[in-house]
Amino acid sequence: FARYVARRAPSDGPVNIAIGHAVSPDDADIIAATLKDYMSNIEQLTISELGAAFGVHGGPGTLVVAVQPARDVPGSGS
């Protein structure tokens, strides 16, 4: 799954990645580490628990990965 995400993620600039998990923090840590191995352009990586809406449909063990191009936010000083 990490390789699939890395191949499709933008590679022309920094990206932010969010990983959501349903009662599977160890799996989220593994995919985060693997993504870091595959991708050198990760600016920020966040891991959090999924809410009930995702959890009820995916069940325990569900992982969700979101990739967003990182960019300066006006007024942030970045």
N, C-alpha and C positions, 0 to 999 in steps of 0.2 A: 504494500500500500504506500509506503514511504517513497519508494522508487517511482511509482505511478504519479504521486503528487509532485515530486521533484522534477520529473520530465515535463510536466505541464505548467509549472510555475514560471512566472516571468524571470528571465535571467539577465535582463538588460539594466538592472538596477536593484537596490535593496528592497526587501520584502518583509512584511510582518506576517507572522503565522500564529494562529490560534488553534489550539487542540482542545476539544471537549470530550469528556469521557463519562460513561454511565457506570459508576461503581467499578472502575478499572484503572486506577491511577498508575499502576505498574506498567500497563500496556501503553498508556499515554507517555510515560517517561521513555519507554523503549522507542516509540515512533519519533519522539522529539530528538533523542540522541541520534537516531538513524537519519532523520532529516538534516541535522547539523553535519553529519558525515557527507551527505550527498550535495548539500547546498552551502556555498560559501557567502551568499548574499543575504543571509537572514540578519535583519537589524534587531527585531524584537520577536520573542517567542513566548506565548502565554499558554498556560494549561489551566483549565477549570473544569468543574463538574457540570454536566449537562442538566438542564431543568427537566421537570416532569414531562413536558410536552414531547421532548425527544426521547426521553427514557422509556415512556410508556409504549412508544411505537418501535423503538429499536431494542429495548430490553437491556439487561446487564451486559456489559462488555462492548457496548456501542462506542465507536470512536468517530469523531467528526473533525476534519481538518479544513481550516479556512486560510487562504493565502490572499494577501492584499499588497499591492505595490506600496512601499513606504514613501511618503512625501512630506514635505514641510507643511506644517499647519500654520496658517496665517496668525501672527501674534504670539506664536509659541517661542520665538527667539531661535528656532532651529534653522 
